[in-house]
Amino acid sequence: MERLIDLYLSGAVDKDMLLERKKRLEDTIAKLEVERDGMEMRLQYILPDDQICEVATFGERLSAGLGSADEDFAERRRIVELLDVRANLVVEDGEKVIYPTFILSKEPGSTRLSMADCAAPHR
């Protein structure tokens, strides 16, 4: 700060440039704070290893059972509704990406699981 004041007082740097850079830094800090808050929220939903194994086992059982639903649209729809499957569709780096979420249980206290928290997005 002292060096900036000295540069300003000597006329090497004008006030408008300092104000513009200050504004850019404040904007960058605000964006980084939003990003940090988002990362902190995601960290709250990271599952412990035993729950990850539970979800993987459930997924394997579900996958085995879905074979019978391949030919039956009503059955597939019922499964999607039971899991309350939702997805966010986005374009990242020119590529379409799906971030699915689902609920394993309708019991109070159950949380929505996001595949983005457990694995890479589906492309």
Sine and cosine of phi, psi and omega as CSV:
sin_phi,cos_phi,sin_psi,cos_psi,sin_omega,cos_omega
0.00,0.00,-0.67,0.74,0.00,-1.00
-0.89,0.46,-0.65,0.76,0.02,-1.00
-0.90,0.44,-0.64,0.77,0.03,-1.00
-0.90,0.44,-0.66,0.75,0.03,-1.00
-0.89,0.46,-0.69,0.72,0.03,-1.00
-0.87,0.49,-0.69,0.72,0.03,-1.00
-0.89,0.45,-0.65,0.76,0.00,-1.00
-0.91,0.42,-0.73,0.69,-0.03,-1.00
-0.91,0.41,-0.53,0.85,0.01,-1.00
-0.98,0.19,-0.20,0.98,0.01,-1.00
1.00,0.02,0.07,1.00,-0.01,-1.00
-0.95,0.30,-0.44,0.90,0.00,-1.00
-0.75,-0.66,0.73,-0.68,0.00,-1.00
-1.00,-0.04,0.30,-0.95,-0.10,-1.00
-0.88,0.48,-0.66,0.75,-0.03,-1.00
-0.88,0.48,-0.64,0.77,0.01,-1.00
-0.91,0.41,-0.67,0.75,0.03,-1.00
-0.89,0.45,-0.67,0.74,0.01,-1.00
-0.91,0.41,-0.62,0.78,0.01,-1.00
-0.91,0.41,-0.68,0.73,0.01,-1.00
-0.92,0.38,-0.62,0.78,0.05,-1.00
-0.87,0.49,-0.70,0.71,0.01,-1.00
-0.88,0.47,-0.69,0.72,0.02,-1.00
-0.88,0.47,-0.68,0.74,0.02,-1.00
-0.90,0.43,-0.67,0.74,0.03,-1.00
-0.90,0.44,-0.65,0.76,0.05,-1.00
-0.90,0.44,-0.68,0.74,0.02,-1.00
-0.89,0.46,-0.69,0.72,0.02,-1.00
-0.88,0.47,-0.68,0.73,0.00,-1.00
-0.89,0.46,-0.68,0.73,0.01,-1.00
-0.90,0.43,-0.66,0.75,0.02,-1.00
-0.91,0.41,-0.58,0.81,0.05,-1.00
-0.91,0.42,-0.65,0.76,0.05,-1.00
-0.89,0.45,-0.69,0.72,0.02,-1.00
-0.89,0.46,-0.67,0.74,0.02,-1.00
-0.88,0.47,-0.69,0.72,0.02,-1.00
-0.87,0.49,-0.66,0.75,0.03,-1.00
-0.89,0.45,-0.66,0.75,0.02,-1.00
-0.92,0.39,-0.62,0.78,0.05,-1.00
-0.89,0.46,-0.64,0.77,0.04,-1.00
-0.89,0.45,-0.70,0.72,0.00,-1.00
-0.90,0.44,-0.61,0.79,0.01,-1.00
-0.89,0.45,-0.48,0.88,0.02,-1.00
-0.91,0.41,-0.41,0.91,-0.10,-1.00
-0.97,-0.23,0.13,0.99,0.06,-1.00
-0.95,0.31,0.77,-0.64,-0.09,-1.00
-0.99,0.11,0.56,-0.83,0.13,-0.99
-0.92,0.39,0.34,-0.94,-0.07,-1.00
-0.82,0.58,-0.64,0.77,-0.03,-1.00
-0.91,0.40,-0.59,0.81,0.03,-1.00
-0.95,0.31,-0.56,0.83,0.05,-1.00
-0.89,0.46,-0.68,0.74,0.04,-1.00
-0.89,0.46,-0.65,0.76,0.03,-1.00
-0.87,0.49,-0.73,0.69,-0.01,-1.00
-0.90,0.44,-0.66,0.75,0.01,-1.00
-0.89,0.46,-0.69,0.73,0.02,-1.00
-0.90,0.44,-0.70,0.72,0.04,-1.00
-0.86,0.50,-0.69,0.73,0.00,-1.00
-0.88,0.48,-0.65,0.76,0.02,-1.00
-0.90,0.44,-0.69,0.72,0.02,-1.00
-0.90,0.43,-0.67,0.74,0.00,-1.00
-0.90,0.44,-0.69,0.72,0.00,-1.00
-0.86,0.50,-0.67,0.74,0.02,-1.00
-0.89,0.46,-0.61,0.80,-0.02,-1.00
-0.98,0.21,-0.35,0.94,-0.04,-1.00
-0.96,0.29,-0.32,0.95,0.01,-1.00
-0.81,0.58,-0.62,0.78,0.00,-1.00
-0.95,0.32,-0.33,0.94,-0.03,-1.00
-1.00,0.01,-0.07,1.00,-0.03,-1.00
-0.84,0.54,-0.60,0.80,-0.07,-1.00
-0.99,-0.15,-0.04,1.00,-0.11,-0.99
-0.84,-0.54,0.99,-0.16,-0.04,-1.00
-0.86,0.51,-0.65,0.76,-0.01,-1.00
-0.88,0.48,-0.63,0.77,0.03,-1.00
-0.92,0.39,-0.67,0.74,0.05,-1.00
-0.88,0.48,-0.69,0.73,0.01,-1.00
-0.88,0.47,-0.65,0.76,0.02,-1.00
-0.88,0.48,-0.67,0.74,0.01,-1.00
-0.91,0.42,-0.70,0.71,0.02,-1.00
-0.88,0.48,-0.66,0.75,0.01,-1.00
-0.93,0.37,-0.62,0.78,0.04,-1.00
-0.88,0.48,-0.65,0.76,-0.01,-1.00
-0.99,0.11,-0.14,0.99,-0.06,-1.00
0.79,0.62,0.77,0.63,-0.04,-1.00
-0.95,0.32,0.74,-0.67,0.09,-1.00
-0.71,-0.71,0.37,-0.93,-0.01,-1.00
-0.56,-0.83,0.59,-0.81,0.14,-0.99
-0.97,-0.24,0.83,-0.55,0.02,-1.00
-0.98,-0.20,0.81,-0.58,-0.02,-1.00
-0.67,-0.74,0.27,-0.96,0.11,-0.99
-0.91,-0.41,0.86,-0.51,0.02,-1.00
-0.83,-0.55,0.81,-0.58,0.00,-1.00
0.80,0.60,0.65,0.76,0.03,-1.00
0.96,0.28,0.18,0.98,-0.04,-1.00
-0.87,-0.49,0.68,-0.73,0.04,-1.00
-0.97,0.24,0.75,-0.66,-0.05,-1.00
-0.76,-0.65,0.64,-0.77,0.04,-1.00
-0.92,-0.39,0.78,-0.62,0.11,-0.99
-0.93,-0.36,1.00,-0.06,-0.02,-1.00
-0.99,0.15,0.51,-0.86,0.16,-0.99
-0.74,-0.67,0.38,-0.93,0.00,-1.00
-0.37,-0.93,0.26,-0.97,0.05,-1.00
-0.88,-0.47,0.78,-0.63,0.00,-1.00
-1.00,0.10,-0.39,0.92,-0.07,-1.00
-0.58,-0.81,0.60,-0.80,0.05,-1.00
-1.00,-0.03,0.06,1.00,-0.03,-1.00
-0.92,0.39,0.50,-0.87,0.04,-1.00
-0.84,0.55,0.65,-0.76,0.01,-1.00
1.00,0.00,-0.15,0.99,0.03,-1.00
-0.95,0.30,0.50,-0.87,-0.05,-1.00
-0.90,-0.44,0.41,-0.91,0.07,-1.00
-0.98,0.21,0.79,-0.61,0.02,-1.00
-0.99,-0.11,0.67,-0.75,0.03,-1.00
-0.92,-0.38,0.75,-0.66,0.06,-1.00
-0.90,0.44,-0.43,0.90,0.03,-1.00
-0.91,0.41,-0.47,0.88,0.02,-1.00
-0.98,0.18,-0.41,0.91,-0.11,-0.99
-0.97,-0.22,-0.47,0.88,-0.11,-0.99
-0.40,-0.92,0.00,-1.00,0.05,-1.00
-0.94,0.35,0.45,-0.89,0.03,-1.00
-0.91,0.42,0.36,-0.93,0.03,-1.00
-1.00,0.05,0.80,-0.61,-0.03,-1.00
-0.92,-0.38,0.00,0.00,0.00,0.00
